[in-house]
């Protein structure tokens, strides 16, 4: 370093480069002008620890966070499965209003809903077009709505997200306004789809029949099930309280429960069969099922958890958190193959406990995969032994729900599975979704497996080809961990498969049955061949007897 006026004065540029190199935060005080007009500074520097500066910022309460971020490794594996297509909501995804750059942006529909809200409700009956045009826009209605929701509510809403650090107070207010607009749009859309004749006096229909909205409406439900694309449930409830008619007798909680039941029926991936074919019956079944559980849809944190409870069923109430912790720490570690010693005499025991044979392989050992008509959740999956009606032998049956496989099924399942994986801690241990994904990905290993389950009615294929379904399921479990607490049917299935694989007589019998008794044509051919063989054998015996008599 070059001194300008003694050892206490140094040239600014050289010092700054050295301090930045050694991660030093310099503070300069101008003292005097040096030679050739250079300004000299006295340096008072303090080494800044990069960890020290973040100590006060880290105030996250893990128990309050309910809307999670997607792990980085999962973004690298399959980013498209977790990315919303059109509708972006919440503090993670909706950070700015897009209305000018993209004429098909969903934010235009959000502003249109806000426009209709600022006009106010029609006093009597459902709105008409003439009434809608007569109502002026009250811009102060939006400010009143934001103030009515209040700062305290938005503070609680923000606590449900992970590490929201706005630059300043104005930035925080802008973010809060965007999320309030998201909640208004979601409530308006759900209420219109649930009962278009009663939209609380607002003409939401004028927005939802626009071409820019109808062109994207089929992806909205899928987008609302993305892991990071969530709005807390308390904000939706507060929004209903603010915009519904004050004269309505039904409480806001009942209205929210109704539209949530419509939502889970709209995104339901399973065909509910003939017994519950009508939406009214399905709604009644779902409502009674979840009200009997520990959680109802109203107690959910967000829409993704509603879908999880609807698909996987309510949690069992017969186990305490302490029992779940013991099962996690001691019981399940013994099931993993990496903790066992090798034994060539018993290879089936050492098979990966979360891979079962494919559907065609199960059929060869006497296990059939069938559909249960009234199966609405994964909790109704059963594995049992059944006696055949017309013959003496028994058969094993795995009953699963009928799956509707479309373009969005894989994305929805992976988001629900990721949500379950993040929630899989010492207090909330569930593995229903990931166990189902491991089960189905094992069954649907090849195109032949997929075609067999399509023919048997287990899968409703809306993708066009069995190859497309097989490709989806081959990558369904990428990035997922083995659940520590799988459902009871999984252990029954694993134990029975191991027993049947050990039995050589069972393999021979079902292999013989599969080759010779699988269809009427094969059975008839087997009978004819058997008769020919028996006739030839009898003829040979009589020929020998006649020869001996001579």
C-alpha positions in Angstrom: 0.0 0.0 0.0 1.2 3.5 -0.8 1.1 6.0 2.1 0.2 9.6 1.3 0.6 11.3 4.7 2.2 8.9 7.1 1.2 5.5 8.2 -2.4 6.6 9.2 -3.3 7.6 5.6 -3.5 5.3 2.7 -4.8 5.5 -0.9 -8.5 4.7 -1.1 -8.7 2.4 -4.1 -5.9 0.1 -2.9 -7.3 -0.3 0.6 -10.8 -0.9 -0.7 -9.6 -3.8 -3.0 -7.7 -5.4 -0.1 -10.6 -5.1 2.3 -13.1 -6.5 -0.1 -10.7 -9.4 -0.8 -10.6 -10.2 3.0 -14.3 -9.7 3.5 -13.8 -6.5 5.5 -16.5 -3.8 5.7 -14.5 -0.5 5.5 -15.7 2.9 6.8 -13.8 5.9 5.4 -13.4 9.3 6.9 -12.1 12.2 4.7 -9.0 13.9 6.3 -7.2 15.9 3.8 -6.2 16.3 0.1 -3.0 14.5 -0.8 -0.5 15.0 -3.5 -1.8 15.6 -7.0 -5.3 16.4 -5.7 -5.9 12.9 -4.3 -8.3 12.8 -1.3 -6.8 10.9 1.6 -9.0 8.9 4.1 -8.5 7.4 7.5 -9.7 3.9 7.6 -11.8 2.5 10.4 -12.6 -1.0 9.4 -14.4 -3.9 11.1 -14.3 -7.5 9.9 -17.9 -8.6 9.1 -18.8 -12.2 9.7 -21.1 -13.5 6.9 -23.0 -15.5 9.5 -23.2 -12.7 12.0 -25.4 -10.5 9.8 -28.1 -13.2 9.5 -28.4 -14.1 13.2 -31.1 -11.6 13.9 -33.0 -12.3 10.6 -33.5 -16.0 11.4 -36.7 -16.0 13.4 -38.6 -18.8 11.7 -41.1 -20.8 13.7 -41.3 -24.2 12.1 -44.6 -25.1 13.7 -46.3 -22.1 12.2 -45.1 -22.6 8.6 -47.7 -24.6 6.7 -47.0 -23.7 3.1 -43.7 -25.1 2.1 -41.1 -24.4 -0.5 -40.1 -27.0 -3.1 -36.6 -28.6 -2.4 -33.9 -27.7 -4.8 -33.2 -31.3 -5.8 -36.8 -31.8 -6.8 -36.7 -28.8 -9.0 -33.8 -30.4 -10.9 -35.6 -33.7 -11.2 -38.9 -32.5 -12.6 -39.5 -28.8 -12.5 -42.6 -28.8 -14.7 -44.5 -31.1 -12.3 -44.5 -28.4 -9.6 -44.8 -25.3 -11.7 -48.3 -23.6 -12.1 -49.3 -23.2 -15.7 -51.7 -20.2 -15.6 -52.9 -19.3 -12.1 -50.2 -18.0 -9.7 -51.3 -17.3 -6.1 -49.6 -16.8 -2.7 -46.5 -15.1 -1.6 -44.1 -17.5 -3.3 -45.5 -17.4 -6.8 -47.5 -14.2 -7.2 -45.0 -11.3 -6.6 -46.2 -8.9 -9.3 -49.4 -8.1 -11.3 -49.2 -9.0 -14.9 -51.8 -7.3 -17.0 -49.9 -5.5 -19.7 -47.3 -7.8 -21.2 -49.5 -10.9 -21.6 -53.1 -10.5 -22.8 -53.9 -14.1 -21.7 -52.5 -13.5 -18.1 -54.8 -14.8 -15.4 -54.2 -11.5 -13.5 -56.5 -9.8 -16.0 -59.4 -12.1 -14.8 -58.4 -11.3 -11.2 -58.7 -7.5 -11.9 -62.0 -8.1 -13.6 -63.3 -9.9 -10.5 -62.1 -7.0 -8.4 -63.9 -4.6 -10.8 -67.1 -6.5 -10.3 -66.6 -6.5 -6.5 -66.1 -2.7 -6.5 -69.5 -2.3 -8.2 -71.2 -3.9 -5.2 -73.8 -6.6 -5.1 -77.2 -6.3 -6.7 -79.9 -5.8 -4.0 -82.4 -8.5 -5.0 -81.9 -11.8 -6.8 -79.1 -12.8 -9.2 -77.6 -9.9 -11.2 -78.6 -9.1 -14.7 -76.6 -7.4 -17.5 -78.5 -4.2 -17.2 -78.1 -4.0 -13.4 -74.4 -4.6 -13.8 -73.9 -1.7 -16.2 -75.8 0.7 -13.9 -73.6 0.1 -10.9 -70.7 2.5 -10.7 -67.2 1.3 -9.7 -66.3 2.4 -6.1 -62.6 2.3 -5.9 -62.7 2.8 -2.1 -64.4 -0.6 -1.9 -61.0 -2.2 -2.4 -59.4 -0.2 0.3 -62.2 -1.0 2.6 -61.8 -4.7 1.9 -58.1 -4.5 2.6 -58.6 -2.6 5.8 -61.4 -4.9 6.9 -59.2 -8.0 6.6 -56.7 -6.1 8.7 -53.0 -6.1 9.4 -53.3 -8.7 12.1 -54.9 -11.2 9.8 -52.3 -10.7 7.2 -49.5 -11.0 9.8 -50.9 -14.5 10.7 -51.2 -15.3 7.0 -47.6 -14.4 6.3 -46.4 -16.5 9.2 -47.7 -19.6 7.3 -45.0 -19.1 4.7 -41.3 -19.7 4.9 -38.9 -16.7 5.1 -40.8 -13.8 3.7 -38.5 -10.8 4.0 -39.9 -7.8 2.2 -37.6 -4.9 1.4 -39.7 -2.4 3.2 -43.2 -1.7 4.5 -44.4 -0.5 1.1 -43.2 -3.8 -0.4 -45.0 -5.8 2.3 -48.3 -3.9 1.6 -48.0 -4.5 -2.1 -47.5 -8.3 -1.5 -50.4 -8.4 0.9 -52.7 -6.7 -1.6 -51.7 -9.3 -4.3 -52.5 -12.2 -2.0 -55.8 -10.6 -0.9 -56.7 -10.3 -4.6 -55.8 -14.0 -5.0 -58.1 -15.0 -2.2 -60.9 -12.9 -3.7 -60.5 -14.6 -7.1 -60.4 -18.1 -5.6 -63.6 -17.6 -3.5 -65.4 -16.0 -6.5 -64.4 -18.9 -8.8 -65.3 -21.6 -6.3 -68.7 -20.1 -5.5 -69.6 -19.6 -9.1 -68.7 -23.2 -10.0 -70.4 -24.5 -6.9 -73.7 -22.6 -7.4 -73.6 -20.2 -10.4 -77.2 -19.0 -9.6 -76.1 -17.6 -6.2 -72.9 -15.5 -6.3 -73.9 -13.3 -3.4 -75.3 -10.6 -5.8 -72.1 -10.1 -7.8 -72.0 -10.7 -11.6 -69.1 -13.1 -11.6 -70.5 -14.8 -14.6 -69.6 -11.9 -16.8 -65.9 -12.6 -16.0 -65.9 -16.4 -16.1 -67.5 -16.6 -19.6 -64.8 -14.6 -21.2 -62.7 -16.4 -23.8 -59.4 -15.6 -22.1 -60.7 -17.3 -18.9 -62.5 -20.3 -20.5 -59.3 -21.1 -22.5 -57.4 -21.6 -19.2 -60.1 -22.9 -16.8 -59.1 -26.6 -17.1 -55.7 -25.9 -15.6 -56.9 -23.8 -12.7 -57.7 -26.7 -10.4 -54.4 -28.3 -11.2 -52.5 -25.1 -10.5 -54.3 -24.7 -7.1 -52.7 -28.1 -6.1 -49.1 -27.0 -6.6 -47.0 -27.2 -3.5 -45.8 -23.5 -3.5 -49.0 -22.1 -5.1 -51.2 -22.0 -2.0 -53.3 -19.5 0.0 -53.9 -20.1 3.7 -57.4 -21.3 4.5 -58.1 -18.6 7.2 -57.7 -15.9 4.5 -60.3 -17.7 2.3 -62.7 -17.9 5.3 -62.1 -14.2 6.1 -62.8 -13.3 2.5 -66.2 -15.1 2.5 -67.1 -13.2 5.7 -66.2 -9.9 3.9 -68.0 -10.3 0.6 -71.1 -12.4 1.3 -74.5 -10.9 1.9 -74.9 -9.8 5.5 -78.5 -11.0 5.5 -77.5 -14.7 4.8 -78.5 -17.1 7.5 -75.8 -19.7 6.8 -72.5 -19.0 8.6 -69.4 -18.4 6.5 -67.9 -21.7 7.8 -70.8 -23.7 6.2 -70.3 -21.8 2.9 -66.6 -22.6 2.9 -67.2 -26.2 3.7 -69.6 -26.5 0.7 -67.2 -25.0 -1.8 -64.3 -27.1 -0.5 -66.4 -30.3 -0.9 -67.1 -29.2 -4.5 -63.4 -28.6 -5.0 -62.2 -32.0 -3.8 -64.9 -33.7 -5.9 -63.7 -31.7 -9.0 -60.1 -32.8 -8.5 -60.8 -36.3 -7.4 -58.6 -38.8 -9.3 -60.6 -41.9 -8.5 -63.8 -43.1 -10.2 -66.3 -43.5 -7.4 -68.2 -46.3 -9.1 -71.9 -47.0 -9.6 -72.9 -46.9 -5.9 -71.8 -43.3 -5.5 -72.3 -42.1 -9.1 -74.3 -39.0 -8.3 -72.4 -36.0 -7.1 -74.9 -35.5 -4.2 -74.1 -39.0 -2.8 -70.4 -38.5 -3.2 -70.6 -35.2 -1.4 -72.5 -36.7 1.4 -70.1 -39.6 1.7 -67.0 -37.3 1.7 -68.6 -34.9 4.2 -69.6 -37.6 6.7 -66.3 -39.4 6.3 -64.1 -36.4 7.1 -66.3 -35.0 9.8 -65.9 -38.2 11.7 -62.1 -37.9 11.4 -59.8 -35.7 13.4 -59.7 -33.0 10.7 -62.3 -31.7 8.4 -61.7 -29.6 5.3 -62.3 -26.4 7.4 -59.4 -27.3 9.7 -57.0 -27.7 6.7 -54.2 -25.2 6.2 -54.8 -24.8 2.5 -56.3 -26.4 -0.6 -53.5 -28.9 -1.1 -54.1 -30.4 2.4 -57.9 -30.6 1.5 -57.0 -32.7 -1.5 -54.6 -34.9 0.6 -57.3 -35.7 3.1 -59.9 -36.3 0.4 -57.6 -38.7 -1.5 -55.8 -40.4 1.4 -58.6 -40.3 4.0 -58.6 -38.8 7.5 -55.8 -39.8 9.8 -56.3 -42.7 12.2 -57.0 -41.7 15.8 -55.8 -44.9 17.4 -52.1 -43.9 17.7 -50.5 -41.3 19.8 -47.5 -39.1 18.6 -45.2 -41.0 21.1 -46.1 -44.4 19.5 -45.5 -42.9 16.0 -42.0 -41.7 17.1 -41.1 -45.2 18.4 -42.3 -46.7 15.2 -40.2 -44.2 13.2 -37.0 -44.6 15.2 -36.9 -48.4 15.9 -39.4 -50.4 14.0 -39.1 -49.3 10.4 -35.3 -49.2 10.3 -35.3 -53.0 10.5 -37.4 -53.3 7.3 -34.8 -51.6 5.1 -32.6 -54.1 3.1 -29.4 -52.1 3.8 -29.6 -53.1 7.5 -29.8 -56.8 6.9 -27.1 -59.4 6.3 -27.1 -61.2 3.0 -28.6 -64.7 2.8 -28.8 -66.5 -0.5 -31.3 -69.1 0.9 -33.9 -66.5 1.4 -33.7 -63.8 -1.3 -37.3 -62.8 -1.2 -37.0 -61.5 2.4 -34.2 -59.2 1.3 -36.1 -57.7 -1.6 -36.7 -53.9 -1.3 -39.7 -53.6 0.9 -41.1 -50.8 -1.3 -41.0 -52.6 -4.5 -43.5 -55.3 -5.2 -43.7 -57.5 -8.4 -45.6 -56.1 -11.4 -49.2 -56.9 -12.1 -48.4 -59.7 -14.5 -45.9 -61.2 -12.0 -48.4 -61.1 -9.2 -50.9 -62.9 -11.4 -48.4 -65.7 -11.9 -48.2 -66.3 -8.1 -52.0 -66.2 -7.6 -52.6 -62.5 -6.7 -55.2 -60.5 -8.7 -55.6 -56.7 -8.8 -59.2 -55.7 -8.9 -61.3 -52.6 -8.5 -63.5 -51.8 -5.5 -66.5 -49.9 -6.7 -67.2 -48.0 -3.5 -63.5 -47.3 -2.9 -63.1 -43.6 -2.5 -59.8 -43.2 -0.6 -56.5 -44.9 -0.3 -57.5 -46.0 3.2 -60.0 -48.5 1.5 -57.2 -50.5 -0.2 -57.4 -54.0 1.0 -55.5 -57.3 0.5 -57.3 -60.5 1.5 -57.7 -64.2 0.7 -60.9 -65.2 -1.2 -62.3 -68.6 -2.0 -63.2 -69.2 -5.7 -66.9 -69.7 -6.4 -66.7 -72.7 -8.7 -63.4 -74.4 -7.9 -61.7 -75.6 -4.7 -58.6 -73.4 -4.7 -58.3 -70.0 -3.1 -57.1 -66.7 -4.6 -55.6 -63.5 -3.2 -57.1 -60.2 -4.2 -55.7 -56.7 -4.0 -58.6 -54.2 -4.1 -57.6 -50.7 -5.3 -59.6 -47.6 -6.4 -60.3 -47.1 -10.0 -57.8 -44.5 -11.2 -58.6 -41.9 -13.8 -55.3 -41.2 -15.6 -55.2 -37.9 -17.5 -52.6 -35.2 -18.3 -52.5 -33.7 -14.8 -52.7 -36.9 -12.7 -48.9 -37.3 -12.3 -48.3 -33.7 -11.5 -51.1 -33.7 -8.8 -49.9 -36.9 -7.3 -46.3 -35.7 -7.1 -47.3 -32.5 -5.4 -49.4 -34.3 -2.9 -46.6 -36.9 -2.3 -44.1 -34.1 -1.8 -46.4 -32.4 0.7 -46.7 -35.7 2.6 -42.9 -36.1 2.6 -42.3 -32.7 4.0 -45.0 -33.3 6.7 -43.4 -36.7 7.6 -41.8 -35.7 10.9 -41.8 -37.1 14.4 -45.3 -35.7 15.2 -47.2 -36.3 11.9 -46.2 -39.6 10.4 -48.3 -40.7 7.4 -47.2 -42.5 4.3 -50.5 -43.3 2.5 -49.8 -41.2 -0.7 -46.2 -42.3 -1.2 -47.0 -46.0 -0.4 -49.8 -45.8 -3.1 -47.4 -44.3 -5.6 -44.8 -47.0 -4.9 -47.4 -49.7 -5.2 -48.9 -48.5 -8.5 -45.4 -47.7 -10.0 -44.5 -51.3 -9.1 -47.7 -52.8 -10.6 -47.4 -50.7 -13.8 -43.8 -51.6 -14.6 -44.2 -52.4 -18.3 -46.7 -51.7 -21.1 -48.1 -55.2 -20.7 -48.9 -54.5 -17.0 -50.6 -51.2 -17.9 -52.6 -52.9 -20.7 -53.7 -55.7 -18.3 -54.9 -53.2 -15.6 -56.7 -51.1 -18.3 -58.5 -54.2 -19.6 -59.5 -55.2 -16.0 -60.9 -51.7 -15.3 -58.3 -50.6 -12.7 -57.2 -47.7 -14.8 -59.3 -45.3 -17.0 -56.8 -44.3 -19.6 -57.3 -40.7 -20.9 -53.8 -40.3 -22.2 -54.3 -42.2 -25.4 -51.9 -45.0 -25.1 -50.6 -47.6 -22.6 -47.0 -46.4 -23.4 -47.8 -42.9 -22.1 -49.3 -44.2 -18.9 -46.3 -46.5 -18.4 -43.9 -43.6 -18.9 -45.7 -41.5 -16.4 -45.6 -44.1 -13.7 -42.0 -45.1 -14.3 -41.0 -41.6 -13.1 -43.8 -41.1 -10.5 -41.6 -41.8 -7.5 -38.5 -39.9 -8.6 -37.1 -37.9 -5.6 -39.4 -39.5 -3.0 -38.2 -41.1 0.2 -39.5 -44.4 1.6 -42.3 -43.5 4.1 -41.6 -44.5 7.6 -45.1 -45.5 8.5 -46.9 -47.2 5.5 -50.5 -48.3 5.8 -51.3 -51.8 7.2 -52.2 -53.4 3.9 -48.6 -52.9 2.7 -47.2 -55.3 5.3 -49.9 -57.9 4.6 -49.1 -57.6 0.9 -45.4 -57.9 1.5 -45.7 -60.9 3.8 -48.1 -62.8 1.5 -45.9 -62.2 -1.6 -42.8 -63.4 0.3 -44.7 -66.6 1.4 -46.0 -67.3 -2.1 -42.6 -66.7 -3.7 -41.1 -69.3 -1.3 -43.7 -71.9 -2.2 -42.5 -73.8 -5.3 -45.8 -75.7 -5.5 -47.7 -72.5 -5.6 -45.5 -71.2 -8.5 -46.0 -74.4 -10.4 -49.7 -74.5 -9.8 -50.4 -70.9 -10.9 -48.0 -71.1 -13.8 -49.9 -74.2 -15.0 -53.2 -72.4 -14.4 -52.0 -69.3 -16.3 -50.8 -71.3 -19.3 -53.7 -73.8 -19.6 -56.7 -72.4 -17.8 -56.5 -68.7 -18.5 -59.2 -68.5 -21.2 -62.0 -70.6 -22.7 -60.0 -71.3 -25.9 -56.9 -72.4 -23.9 -59.0 -74.5 -21.6 -60.8 -76.2 -24.4 -57.5 -76.9 -26.2 -56.1 -78.3 -22.9 -59.1 -80.6 -22.5 -58.9 -81.9 -26.1 -55.1 -82.5 -25.7 -55.7 -84.2 -22.4 -58.4 -86.5 -23.9 -56.1 -87.4 -26.8 -53.3 -88.2 -24.3 -55.6 -90.3 -22.1 -57.1 -92.1 -25.1 -53.6 -92.9 -26.4 -52.6 -94.1 -23.0 -55.7 -96.3 -22.6 -55.2 -97.7 -26.1 -51.6 -98.6 -25.3 -52.7 -100.4 -22.1 -55.3 -102.5 -23.9 -52.8 -103.3 -26.7 -50.4 -104.6 -24.1 -53.1 -106.6 -22.4 -54.3 -108.1 -25.6 -50.7 -109.0 -26.5 -50.2 -110.7 -23.1 -53.3 -112.8 -23.5 -52.1 -114.2 -26.8 
